[in-house]
Every structure is written in C-alpha cells, then in structure tokens.
Amino acid sequence: MNGNTTARKHVRRTALIVGLVAAVALPLGLTASAQATTGGTATGAAAQRTVDGKSSDDVTRVADFYGAYIDAESDPDNGGKLATELRKFYLRADCLREVAKWEDRNHADGILRAQNVPPKWTVKNTGTAGQVAVTLTWGRPETTKLVVDLDRNHKITHIGTPGVGGK
C-alpha cells in the first residue's frame, strides 16, 4: 500500500512539474519562434532576432521610414499627423512635391503606391550608391517593388518603380 501511495505522489508531482514547465515554456517558445526569423525562415525557438542599423546607412534609413510609416498608416486613425511628419522628416521637399503630384494623378498613397497598407515589407541594398530597393508584400504572391533614391544627407529624393520609366 505504501508503494502505491508513493508511486501516485511521484506521478502527481511529475505531472505538476510538467504542467508548470509547459505553462511557462510554451508561451516563451511561441514568442521566440515567432520572432526568430531571418530572411523569412525560422531559425529555432532558442534563437533571438536582432535588427542592426545606423542612421548614416541608406538601407537603415529607408527601413526606419517604411517601418514607421506603415505603422502610422496602420493606425485606426490612418496615421494622420504622424504620417505627415514622417514624410517631412525623411523626404526632401522636392520629393514631397513629386509624391503629392503622383497621389493626385493616381488617387493613392504615393509612399506605398496603393490605397491600403501592406502587412509586410522588405528593404535591401541595390548595389548602387544612394539607392535602396523596397518590396511591399500584400498577400499571396502580390508585391510592389520600389526603388528609393537618397541624397548624401540620407534624405529621400525619389520613390519610383524599378526599370526604365521608374525615375
């Protein structure tokens, strides 16, 4: 009888420990695996995702701008003043005028080249100084590819589509 009582206590204790570990570790594991991606592929639950950048780097500047702009535009108030201030901060005055003209002609957001906000974006170097590639992903395989030109002060001077007519 003592053997059964001891065995049951051991089983209950083990179940309790397993339950506690699962209750603590499962949410951490889900968070880690959701954040631990590099280039769209999972790197494992233990890996931590980091983002590096510097304000003097064109790719970082464009990534900062598009990340903040998309967040502002995703806001229930449609970004309002913040989106406008981001435009003023990151875009040169002549580029602001160019974007406004594009928006008047196309009845869409000139930064995103659409009427809605993409759920995902990628920013990468093009290999050309002062030029950065932006890919906006809308779902399924639908994407919009943009080329962003910057001046020496890392201000955006042009947003266009890649190719001959993009600039």
C-alpha positions in Angstrom: 0.0 0.0 0.0 2.8 2.4 0.8 4.3 1.6 -2.7 1.1 2.7 -4.4 0.8 5.9 -2.4 4.5 6.8 -3.1 4.0 6.0 -6.8 0.9 8.1 -7.0 2.6 11.0 -5.3 5.5 10.7 -7.7 3.2 10.6 -10.7 1.2 13.7 -9.4 4.5 15.5 -8.7 5.8 14.7 -12.1 2.5 15.8 -13.8 2.6 19.1 -11.8 6.2 19.8 -12.8 5.5 19.0 -16.4 2.4 21.2 -16.3 4.3 24.1 -14.8 7.1 23.8 -17.3 4.6 23.7 -20.1 2.7 26.7 -18.8 5.9 28.8 -18.6 7.9 27.5 -21.5 5.1 27.2 -24.1 4.3 30.9 -24.4 8.1 31.7 -24.4 8.7 29.2 -27.1 5.9 30.6 -29.2 7.2 34.1 -28.8 10.7 33.0 -29.6 9.8 31.1 -32.7 7.6 33.9 -34.0 10.4 36.4 -33.5 13.3 34.1 -34.5 13.2 34.5 -38.3 15.9 35.5 -40.7 15.0 36.1 -44.3 11.6 34.5 -43.7 12.8 31.2 -42.4 12.6 30.0 -38.8 15.9 29.6 -37.1 14.7 27.8 -34.0 12.9 28.6 -30.8 16.1 29.4 -28.9 17.4 32.0 -31.4 16.7 35.6 -30.9 16.1 38.0 -33.7 18.1 41.2 -33.9 17.9 44.2 -36.1 21.0 46.4 -36.5 21.3 49.7 -38.2 22.9 53.1 -38.2 21.5 56.5 -39.1 24.2 57.0 -41.7 23.2 53.9 -43.7 20.7 54.3 -46.5 19.2 50.9 -46.1 18.6 51.6 -42.3 17.1 55.0 -43.1 14.7 53.6 -45.6 13.8 50.7 -43.4 13.2 53.0 -40.5 11.0 55.2 -42.6 8.9 52.5 -44.2 8.5 50.7 -40.8 7.3 53.8 -39.0 5.2 55.0 -42.0 3.4 51.6 -42.4 2.8 51.5 -38.6 1.4 55.0 -38.7 -0.8 54.2 -41.7 -2.0 51.0 -40.0 -3.3 53.0 -37.0 -7.1 53.2 -36.7 -6.8 57.0 -37.3 -5.0 56.3 -40.6 -1.7 57.8 -39.4 -2.9 61.3 -39.7 -0.3 63.8 -38.4 2.4 61.2 -37.7 2.5 60.0 -41.3 2.7 63.6 -42.5 5.5 64.4 -40.0 7.4 61.2 -41.1 7.1 62.4 -44.7 8.5 65.8 -43.8 11.4 64.3 -41.8 12.6 61.6 -44.3 11.7 63.1 -47.7 13.4 66.1 -49.2 11.0 69.0 -50.1 11.2 68.3 -53.9 10.4 64.7 -53.3 7.3 65.7 -51.2 6.0 67.7 -54.1 6.7 64.7 -56.5 4.8 62.4 -54.2 1.9 64.8 -53.9 1.7 65.0 -57.8 1.8 61.2 -58.0 -1.0 61.0 -55.4 -3.2 63.5 -57.3 -2.8 61.5 -60.6 -3.3 58.1 -59.1 -5.6 58.7 -56.1 -3.5 56.5 -53.9 -0.7 56.8 -51.3 2.5 57.9 -53.1 4.8 56.3 -50.5 3.1 52.9 -50.7 1.8 53.2 -54.2 -1.5 51.8 -53.1 -4.8 52.7 -51.4 -4.2 50.3 -48.5 -1.3 49.3 -46.2 0.9 46.2 -46.8 1.2 43.7 -44.0 4.9 43.0 -44.8 7.8 44.9 -46.4 11.5 44.2 -47.2 14.2 46.8 -47.6 17.6 45.9 -49.2 20.6 47.3 -50.9 20.5 47.6 -54.7 24.3 47.7 -55.1 24.1 51.3 -56.3 25.1 54.1 -54.0 22.3 56.2 -52.8 19.6 53.7 -54.0 17.6 51.2 -51.9 15.1 48.6 -53.0 11.7 48.2 -51.2 9.4 45.3 -51.7 5.9 45.7 -50.3 4.0 42.4 -49.9 0.2 42.5 -50.0 -0.6 38.8 -49.7 -0.2 35.6 -51.7 2.5 36.4 -54.3 1.3 40.0 -54.8 4.2 42.5 -54.3 5.0 46.1 -55.3 8.7 46.8 -55.9 10.0 50.3 -55.5 13.4 52.0 -55.8 14.1 54.8 -53.3 16.9 57.3 -54.1 18.6 59.2 -51.3 21.0 62.2 -51.2 24.2 62.5 -49.3 22.3 63.6 -46.2 20.2 60.4 -46.4 17.0 62.3 -47.3 14.8 60.5 -49.8 14.8 62.3 -53.1 12.7 59.9 -55.3 10.4 57.0 -54.9 9.6 55.0 -58.1 9.3 51.7 -59.7 12.4 49.8 -60.9 13.1 49.9 -64.6 13.4 52.5 -67.4 10.4 54.6 -66.6 10.7 54.4 -62.9 12.7 57.6 -62.4 
